[in-house]
Amino acid sequence: MNSTPASLRPVRNRRTFLTTPRLAGLFAVAALSCLPASTYYWTGTSGNWTTATNSLDWATTSTGSPSTYWTNANEADIVTSNAQIHLWNVSATTVTIENGAALYASGSGATSTTRGLTITQGGSGDFSLTDQRTSGTALNLKVLLTGSTAWNGTITINGSSVSTVSLLIGSQLGTGANSVGVNTKVHLASGGNLEIGPGVIGTVATIGELSGNGNIKFPGQFSSTGGTRTLRVEQSTNTTFTGTIGENLTRTDHVLAFTKAGTGVLSISGTGGYEGATTVEGGRLYLNGTYGTGFTGVTGQGDYVVKNGALLGVNGTISLSTGSTARNVTIESGGTLKPGTADAAGTMTISGGNASSKGLVFLGQATIEFRLGTAQDMITLASSSMTGSALGGNGSVVFDLLGSSGAAIGTTYDLISFGGTAQGIALSTFALSSASQSAGWAGTFAYGGDGNLLQFTVSAVPEPGAFALAVLGLLGVATVIRRKANSPHLC
């Protein structure tokens, strides 16, 4: 028997829990927890995007075969062209769609009425979102953008007779405004929704193109923090959009505003109801429909502002807010107003407002594109307070008549019907544009009716082909000058 105390015996290789291999394993786990998100690759043609462990639809390399299941908070790379992906309820940091993808809901067996994809950082590519079912449980099917990097690509949201299908920008306060940008193009089809969430309160969400047929909403009015959410469409292309802008208000301190920027043309037909400002910063915005009525809690539209170099065309009615702040349609210096649509005459009516609303305000040099003759434009200010206002002085508001056809000499045409009986804008403020005069237009402006109806009596119209001949003549002169400039000179 060994009588030496245990504390003094030589230390032998004892087996303990913290063996060298086990220590290495623990360090490996710790190291993995510090690594950035992994990238999973969609290399198959179709499958389920879900966190279910039995759905092995993802590969670990861009050329590998599907062999693993999805775990949230990782990066997704959709490699397959036009991949068909059955979407459940998942999230990803970034998503890269290399050659198009269709995200969809289908079948039965959903454990939740919410399905969708949350993208927390950004991504790129073109994809669509669709509920393929024609019956069954109504789903809230969404793609949610909350990241700090803008999506680069076209997102198509297809409406459904069963479910609500949406692209949601910013669901939580402080998120979303940077998740879209000028390279984010949104196409709504068959009643799809673009939702400007509470994450955009106090900021601006910019997209690079809006088109299709659907609805623009601002959900999340449960948020105790009110404020203005601005959707800015900065596009260089020409598109059309049909649908609604706005929705019923449950909290009147939540406001939606709309801005058109960029050199392109955006033509919108439908209805709108939002109390934020509508600003035309660039290009052309055409509105065809009724704006400011039909939504619970909405007292009317906010201000309409047209900036230098931009054009607002309206065929329909703008009902301004009747709240305590006076609202107007304001044309800043260099801006243009046009009753009607891009290719047809029409009537622009401004109604509503409060007792201080002037209705139509010109801040400087402004242009009104107007059609006379067989296709007749008209501007009507319906409220008695709307006598108009102009600050630019004599000849500062000019009518451009170049789009007219069939006007007759000696005929008096109605231009603007102001509210009330007083004249808010001096008659000397109105004139013909220099281009109209050069084309051969002439006449006189006057106030008729009960003193508030602006009219124009035609005394001369362009001769048939005169304007075209004038342009050809100028081109001919330019050609001669160019030829002389290019001719050799003999000394």
C-alpha positions as CSV (number, residue, x, y, z in Angstrom):
1,M,0.0,0.0,0.0
2,N,1.3,3.5,-0.9
3,S,1.4,5.6,2.2
4,T,2.3,8.8,0.5
5,P,-0.4,11.4,0.7
6,A,-2.3,11.9,-2.5
7,S,-1.4,15.5,-2.7
8,L,2.3,14.6,-2.9
9,R,2.0,11.8,-5.4
10,P,3.3,12.3,-9.0
11,V,0.7,13.6,-11.4
12,R,-0.3,11.1,-14.0
13,N,-2.3,11.6,-17.3
14,R,-5.7,11.6,-15.8
15,R,-8.8,11.6,-17.9
16,T,-10.8,14.8,-17.4
17,F,-13.7,16.5,-19.3
18,L,-11.4,19.3,-20.6
19,T,-9.3,17.0,-22.8
20,T,-7.3,18.6,-25.7
21,P,-9.8,17.5,-28.4
22,R,-12.8,18.8,-26.4
23,L,-11.0,22.1,-25.8
24,A,-10.4,22.4,-29.5
25,G,-14.1,21.8,-30.2
26,L,-15.2,24.5,-27.8
27,F,-12.8,27.0,-29.4
28,A,-14.2,26.0,-32.8
29,V,-17.7,26.7,-31.6
30,A,-16.7,30.1,-30.2
31,A,-14.9,31.0,-33.4
32,L,-18.0,30.1,-35.5
33,S,-20.2,32.3,-33.4
34,C,-17.9,35.3,-34.4
35,L,-18.0,34.5,-38.1
36,P,-20.1,36.6,-40.6
37,A,-23.3,35.1,-41.9
38,S,-23.0,32.1,-44.3
39,T,-24.1,32.2,-47.9
40,Y,-26.6,29.6,-49.0
41,Y,-27.2,29.0,-52.7
42,W,-30.4,28.1,-54.5
43,T,-29.2,25.8,-57.4
44,G,-32.3,23.8,-58.0
45,T,-35.3,24.7,-60.1
46,S,-38.1,24.7,-57.5
47,G,-38.6,24.0,-53.9
48,N,-39.5,25.4,-50.5
49,W,-37.9,28.4,-48.8
50,T,-38.5,27.4,-45.2
51,T,-36.6,26.7,-42.0
52,A,-38.0,23.2,-41.8
53,T,-35.1,20.8,-41.3
54,N,-36.5,18.3,-43.8
55,S,-36.5,20.8,-46.7
56,L,-33.0,20.3,-48.2
57,D,-33.4,22.9,-50.9
58,W,-30.1,24.9,-50.5
59,A,-26.5,24.2,-51.5
60,T,-23.4,25.4,-49.7
61,T,-21.6,26.3,-53.0
62,S,-22.8,28.1,-56.1
63,T,-22.3,24.9,-58.2
64,G,-23.3,22.4,-55.6
65,S,-26.5,20.3,-55.4
66,P,-29.2,21.1,-52.8
67,S,-28.2,19.4,-49.6
68,T,-29.1,21.5,-46.6
69,Y,-32.0,23.5,-45.1
70,W,-32.3,27.2,-44.6
71,T,-31.5,28.9,-41.4
72,N,-32.5,32.6,-40.9
73,A,-30.0,35.5,-40.6
74,N,-27.8,34.2,-43.4
75,E,-27.2,35.4,-47.0
76,A,-29.1,33.9,-49.9
77,D,-27.9,33.7,-53.5
78,I,-30.5,32.5,-56.0
79,V,-28.4,31.1,-58.8
80,T,-31.0,29.3,-60.9
81,S,-32.6,31.3,-63.7
82,N,-36.3,32.0,-63.1
83,A,-36.3,29.9,-59.9
84,Q,-39.7,28.9,-58.6
85,I,-39.6,29.3,-54.8
86,H,-42.5,28.3,-52.5
87,L,-42.2,31.0,-49.8
88,W,-43.0,30.4,-46.1
89,N,-41.9,32.7,-43.3
90,V,-38.2,33.4,-43.4
91,S,-35.6,36.1,-43.1
92,A,-32.2,36.8,-44.7
93,T,-29.5,39.4,-44.3
94,T,-28.9,39.9,-48.0
95,V,-30.5,38.3,-51.1
96,T,-28.9,38.1,-54.5
97,I,-31.1,37.0,-57.4
98,E,-28.9,36.4,-60.3
99,N,-31.3,35.6,-63.1
100,G,-34.9,36.3,-61.9
101,A,-37.1,34.4,-59.4
102,A,-40.8,33.9,-58.7
103,L,-41.6,33.8,-55.0
104,Y,-45.1,32.4,-54.3
105,A,-47.6,30.9,-51.8
106,S,-49.4,27.8,-52.8
107,G,-51.3,24.8,-51.3
108,S,-52.6,24.3,-47.8
109,G,-51.3,23.4,-44.4
110,A,-50.1,26.9,-43.4
111,T,-49.6,27.1,-39.6
112,S,-49.7,30.9,-39.8
113,T,-51.6,33.4,-41.9
114,T,-48.4,35.4,-42.3
115,R,-45.9,34.4,-44.9
116,G,-43.1,36.3,-46.4
117,L,-39.4,37.2,-46.6
118,T,-37.7,39.8,-44.5
119,I,-34.5,41.3,-45.9
120,T,-32.5,43.0,-43.2
121,Q,-29.6,44.4,-45.2
122,G,-30.3,44.6,-48.9
123,G,-29.7,42.8,-52.2
124,S,-30.3,42.8,-55.9
125,G,-32.1,41.2,-58.7
126,D,-35.6,41.0,-60.3
127,F,-38.3,38.9,-58.6
128,S,-42.1,38.6,-58.3
129,L,-44.3,37.8,-55.4
130,T,-47.6,35.9,-56.0
131,D,-50.3,34.0,-54.1
132,Q,-51.1,31.3,-56.7
133,R,-54.2,30.1,-54.8
134,T,-57.7,31.0,-55.8
135,S,-59.3,29.9,-52.5
136,G,-58.4,29.0,-49.0
137,T,-57.1,30.8,-45.9
138,A,-56.4,34.5,-46.5
139,L,-52.7,35.2,-46.1
140,N,-50.7,38.3,-45.3
141,L,-48.0,37.6,-47.9
142,K,-45.1,40.2,-47.9
143,V,-41.6,41.0,-48.8
144,L,-40.3,43.3,-46.1
145,L,-37.3,45.6,-46.7
146,T,-35.7,47.0,-43.6
147,G,-32.0,47.2,-44.4
148,S,-29.5,50.0,-44.7
149,T,-28.6,49.1,-48.3
150,A,-31.0,49.8,-51.2
151,W,-32.4,47.0,-53.3
152,N,-31.1,47.1,-56.9
153,G,-33.7,45.6,-59.3
154,T,-37.3,45.3,-60.2
155,I,-39.9,44.0,-57.7
156,T,-43.2,42.8,-59.0
157,I,-46.1,42.4,-56.6
158,N,-49.1,40.5,-57.9
159,G,-52.4,41.1,-56.3
160,S,-54.7,38.2,-55.1
161,S,-58.4,37.6,-54.8
162,V,-57.6,35.6,-51.6
163,S,-54.8,37.3,-49.8
164,T,-53.1,40.6,-49.2
165,V,-49.8,40.7,-51.2
166,S,-47.4,43.5,-50.5
167,L,-44.0,45.0,-50.6
168,L,-43.5,46.7,-47.2
169,I,-40.8,49.3,-46.7
170,G,-39.8,49.7,-43.1
171,S,-42.0,48.0,-40.5
172,Q,-40.3,49.3,-37.4
173,L,-39.3,52.9,-36.4
174,G,-35.9,53.9,-37.7
175,T,-35.7,51.2,-40.5
176,G,-36.6,51.1,-44.1
177,A,-35.8,54.5,-45.6
178,N,-32.4,53.3,-46.9
179,S,-33.6,49.9,-48.0
180,V,-34.8,51.3,-51.4
181,G,-33.3,53.8,-53.8
182,V,-33.2,55.0,-57.4
183,N,-32.3,51.5,-58.6
184,T,-35.4,50.0,-56.9
185,K,-38.2,49.6,-59.4
186,V,-41.6,48.7,-58.2
187,H,-44.3,47.2,-60.4
188,L,-47.7,46.5,-58.9
189,A,-50.1,44.1,-60.8
190,S,-53.7,43.2,-60.3
191,G,-54.1,45.1,-57.0
192,G,-50.7,44.4,-55.4
193,N,-49.7,46.7,-52.6
194,L,-46.8,49.0,-51.9
195,E,-46.8,49.8,-48.1
196,I,-44.8,52.7,-46.6
197,G,-44.3,51.5,-43.1
198,P,-43.7,53.4,-39.8
199,G,-40.0,52.9,-40.3
200,V,-40.2,55.8,-42.9
201,I,-41.8,58.3,-40.4
202,G,-39.8,61.5,-40.6
203,T,-37.8,60.3,-43.6
204,V,-38.1,59.7,-47.3
205,A,-38.3,56.3,-49.1
206,T,-37.1,56.8,-52.7
207,I,-37.8,54.3,-55.5
208,G,-36.6,54.6,-59.1
209,E,-39.8,53.7,-60.9
210,L,-43.5,53.1,-60.2
211,S,-45.8,51.3,-62.6
212,G,-48.7,48.9,-62.9
213,N,-52.0,48.6,-61.1
214,G,-52.3,48.5,-57.3
215,N,-52.4,50.4,-54.1
216,I,-50.0,52.6,-52.1
217,K,-50.7,52.4,-48.4
218,F,-49.2,53.5,-45.1
219,P,-49.9,50.8,-42.4
220,G,-48.7,50.7,-38.8
221,Q,-50.8,53.6,-37.6
222,F,-50.8,51.9,-34.2
223,S,-47.4,53.5,-33.7
224,S,-47.5,56.1,-31.0
225,T,-45.0,58.2,-32.9
226,G,-46.8,60.2,-35.6
227,G,-45.3,62.0,-38.5
228,T,-44.9,62.2,-42.2
229,R,-43.8,59.3,-44.4
230,T,-42.7,60.4,-47.9
231,L,-42.6,58.2,-51.0
232,R,-40.3,59.7,-53.6
233,V,-40.4,58.4,-57.1
234,E,-37.3,59.5,-58.9
235,Q,-37.5,58.0,-62.4
236,S,-36.1,58.9,-65.8
237,T,-38.5,56.5,-67.6
238,N,-42.1,57.0,-68.7
239,T,-44.6,54.8,-66.9
240,T,-48.3,54.6,-66.0
241,F,-49.8,53.6,-62.6
242,T,-53.5,52.9,-61.9
243,G,-54.9,52.5,-58.5
244,T,-55.2,54.2,-55.1
245,I,-52.8,56.2,-53.0
246,G,-53.7,56.4,-49.3
247,E,-56.0,54.6,-47.0
248,N,-58.4,55.1,-44.1
249,L,-56.9,56.9,-41.1
250,T,-57.2,55.6,-37.6
251,R,-54.7,58.2,-36.3
252,T,-54.7,61.6,-38.0
253,D,-51.1,62.3,-36.9
254,H,-49.9,59.7,-39.4
255,V,-49.4,61.5,-42.8
256,L,-48.4,60.2,-46.2
257,A,-46.6,62.6,-48.7
258,F,-45.7,61.9,-52.4
259,T,-42.9,63.4,-54.5
260,K,-42.3,62.9,-58.2
261,A,-38.6,63.6,-59.2
262,G,-36.4,62.7,-62.1
263,T,-36.8,63.6,-65.8
264,G,-39.4,60.9,-66.7
265,V,-43.2,61.0,-67.0
266,L,-45.4,59.3,-64.4
267,S,-49.1,59.1,-65.3
268,I,-51.4,58.1,-62.5
269,S,-55.1,57.3,-62.8
270,G,-57.4,56.5,-59.9
271,T,-58.1,57.9,-56.4
272,G,-56.0,59.3,-53.6
273,G,-56.4,60.4,-50.1
274,Y,-53.4,61.6,-48.1
275,E,-52.8,64.9,-46.3
276,G,-49.1,65.3,-46.9
277,A,-47.7,67.4,-49.7
278,T,-47.6,66.3,-53.4
279,T,-44.4,67.7,-54.8
280,V,-43.3,67.7,-58.5
281,E,-39.6,68.2,-58.4
282,G,-38.8,67.1,-61.9
283,G,-40.2,65.7,-65.1
284,R,-44.0,65.4,-65.5
285,L,-46.7,64.1,-63.2
286,Y,-50.1,63.5,-64.7
287,L,-53.1,62.8,-62.4
288,N,-56.4,61.5,-63.8
289,G,-59.1,61.0,-61.1
290,T,-60.3,62.2,-57.8
291,Y,-57.9,63.1,-55.0
292,G,-58.7,64.0,-51.4
293,T,-62.1,62.2,-50.8
294,G,-63.3,58.7,-50.1
295,F,-61.0,57.8,-47.2
296,T,-62.1,57.8,-43.6
297,G,-60.3,60.4,-41.4
298,V,-58.8,62.2,-44.4
299,T,-60.0,65.8,-44.6
300,G,-58.5,66.4,-48.0
301,Q,-55.2,66.7,-49.8
302,G,-52.2,68.6,-48.6
303,D,-50.4,71.2,-50.7
304,Y,-49.5,70.6,-54.3
305,V,-46.1,72.2,-55.3
306,V,-44.6,72.3,-58.8
307,K,-40.9,73.2,-58.8
308,N,-38.8,74.9,-61.5
309,G,-38.7,72.8,-64.7
310,A,-41.4,70.4,-63.6
311,L,-45.0,70.0,-64.8
312,L,-48.2,68.9,-63.1
313,G,-51.1,67.8,-65.3
314,V,-54.5,67.2,-63.8
315,N,-57.7,65.8,-65.3
316,G,-60.1,65.5,-62.4
317,T,-60.6,66.9,-59.0
318,I,-58.1,67.8,-56.2
319,S,-60.1,68.3,-53.0
320,L,-57.8,70.2,-50.6
321,S,-57.8,69.7,-46.9
322,T,-60.3,71.7,-44.9
323,G,-58.1,71.7,-41.8
324,S,-56.7,74.7,-40.0
325,T,-53.8,75.2,-42.4
326,A,-54.6,76.8,-45.8
327,R,-53.7,74.4,-48.7
328,N,-53.1,75.4,-52.3
329,V,-51.8,74.3,-55.6
330,T,-48.6,76.3,-55.9
331,I,-46.6,76.8,-59.1
332,E,-43.1,78.0,-58.2
333,S,-41.1,80.1,-60.7
334,G,-40.3,78.1,-63.7
335,G,-43.0,75.5,-63.1
336,T,-45.8,74.5,-65.5
337,L,-49.4,73.6,-64.9
338,K,-51.5,71.6,-67.5
339,P,-55.2,70.8,-67.3
340,G,-55.9,67.4,-68.9
341,T,-53.7,64.4,-69.5
342,A,-50.5,64.0,-71.6
343,D,-52.5,63.5,-74.8
344,A,-56.0,64.7,-74.2
345,A,-57.8,67.9,-73.1
346,G,-59.5,67.9,-69.7
347,T,-60.8,69.8,-66.8
348,M,-58.8,70.5,-63.6
349,T,-61.0,71.2,-60.6
350,I,-59.6,72.5,-57.3
351,S,-62.1,72.2,-54.4
352,G,-62.2,72.1,-50.6
353,G,-59.7,74.1,-48.6
354,N,-60.4,76.5,-45.8
355,A,-61.4,80.1,-45.8
356,S,-57.8,81.2,-46.4
357,S,-57.1,78.9,-49.3
358,K,-56.4,80.8,-52.5
359,G,-56.6,77.6,-54.5
360,L,-54.1,78.4,-57.3
361,V,-50.9,80.3,-56.4
362,F,-48.2,81.4,-58.8
363,L,-44.9,82.5,-57.1
364,G,-43.1,83.8,-60.1
365,Q,-42.7,83.2,-63.9
366,A,-45.0,80.2,-64.6
367,T,-46.5,78.5,-67.7
368,I,-50.0,77.0,-68.3
369,E,-50.1,74.5,-71.2
370,F,-53.6,74.9,-72.5
371,R,-55.7,73.6,-75.5
372,L,-58.2,75.7,-77.3
373,G,-60.6,74.7,-80.0
374,T,-62.3,71.4,-80.7
375,A,-60.6,69.9,-77.6
376,Q,-61.0,72.4,-74.8
377,D,-59.2,72.6,-71.5
378,M,-60.6,74.2,-68.4
379,I,-59.4,75.1,-64.8
380,T,-62.1,75.5,-62.2
381,L,-61.6,76.7,-58.6
382,A,-64.7,75.6,-56.9
383,S,-64.5,77.2,-53.4
384,S,-65.5,80.8,-52.8
385,S,-62.2,81.7,-51.1
386,M,-60.2,80.5,-54.2
387,T,-59.6,83.8,-56.0
388,G,-56.1,82.8,-56.9
389,S,-52.8,84.6,-56.2
390,A,-49.8,85.6,-58.3
391,L,-46.5,87.3,-57.2
392,G,-44.6,87.6,-60.4
393,G,-46.0,90.8,-61.8
394,N,-47.1,91.7,-65.3
395,G,-46.9,89.0,-67.9
396,S,-45.5,86.4,-65.4
397,V,-48.2,83.7,-66.0
398,V,-48.1,82.7,-69.7
399,F,-50.4,80.4,-71.7
400,D,-48.8,78.0,-74.1
401,L,-51.4,77.2,-76.8
402,L,-49.2,75.1,-79.1
403,G,-51.2,72.0,-78.5
404,S,-54.5,73.6,-79.6
405,S,-56.4,72.6,-82.7
406,G,-59.5,74.0,-84.3
407,A,-59.6,77.4,-82.5
408,A,-61.6,80.0,-84.4
409,I,-60.8,83.7,-84.8
410,G,-63.2,85.9,-83.0
411,T,-64.2,83.2,-80.6
412,T,-63.9,83.7,-76.8
413,Y,-62.7,80.8,-74.8
414,D,-63.0,80.2,-71.0
415,L,-59.7,79.5,-69.3
416,I,-59.9,79.7,-65.5
417,S,-63.1,80.0,-63.4
418,F,-62.0,81.5,-60.1
419,G,-64.0,81.2,-56.9
420,G,-66.0,84.1,-55.4
421,T,-66.5,87.3,-57.3
422,A,-63.3,89.2,-56.4
423,Q,-60.3,89.1,-58.7
424,G,-57.3,87.7,-56.8
425,I,-54.9,88.0,-59.8
426,A,-54.5,91.2,-61.9
427,L,-55.5,90.8,-65.6
428,S,-52.1,92.1,-66.6
429,T,-50.5,89.1,-65.1
430,F,-51.6,86.9,-68.0
431,A,-50.0,86.8,-71.4
432,L,-49.3,84.4,-74.3
433,S,-46.0,82.5,-74.3
434,S,-43.3,83.7,-76.7
435,A,-43.5,80.4,-78.5
436,S,-47.3,80.8,-79.0
437,Q,-46.8,84.3,-80.3
438,S,-44.0,83.2,-82.7
439,A,-46.3,80.5,-84.0
440,G,-48.9,83.1,-84.9
441,W,-51.3,83.2,-81.9
442,A,-52.8,86.5,-80.9
443,G,-55.7,87.7,-78.8
444,T,-56.8,89.5,-75.6
445,F,-57.4,88.3,-72.1
446,A,-60.4,89.6,-70.1
447,Y,-62.4,88.8,-67.0
448,G,-66.0,87.8,-67.9
449,G,-68.9,86.1,-66.3
450,D,-69.5,87.6,-62.8
451,G,-66.0,89.1,-62.9
452,N,-64.0,86.0,-61.9
453,L,-63.9,84.0,-65.2
454,L,-60.6,84.4,-67.1
455,Q,-61.3,84.4,-70.9
456,F,-59.3,84.7,-74.1
457,T,-60.6,86.0,-77.4
458,V,-58.7,84.8,-80.4
459,S,-57.7,87.4,-83.0
460,A,-55.1,85.3,-84.9
461,V,-54.2,81.6,-85.2
462,P,-51.3,80.0,-86.8
463,E,-51.7,79.4,-90.5
464,P,-51.8,75.7,-91.5
465,G,-48.2,74.5,-91.6
466,A,-46.9,78.0,-90.8
467,F,-45.2,76.8,-87.6
468,A,-43.7,73.8,-89.3
469,L,-42.4,75.9,-92.2
470,A,-40.9,78.3,-89.7
471,V,-39.1,75.4,-88.0
472,L,-37.9,74.1,-91.4
473,G,-36.7,77.6,-92.3
474,L,-34.6,77.8,-89.1
475,L,-33.2,74.4,-89.9
476,G,-32.3,75.5,-93.4
477,V,-30.5,78.6,-92.1
478,A,-28.6,76.5,-89.6
479,T,-27.5,74.1,-92.4
480,V,-26.2,76.9,-94.6
481,I,-24.3,78.4,-91.7
482,R,-22.8,74.9,-91.0
483,R,-21.8,74.4,-94.6
484,K,-20.1,77.8,-94.7
485,A,-18.2,77.0,-91.5
486,N,-17.0,73.8,-93.0
487,S,-16.0,75.2,-96.4
488,P,-12.2,75.6,-97.1
489,H,-11.1,79.3,-97.1
490,L,-8.7,80.4,-99.9
491,C,-6.2,83.0,-99.2
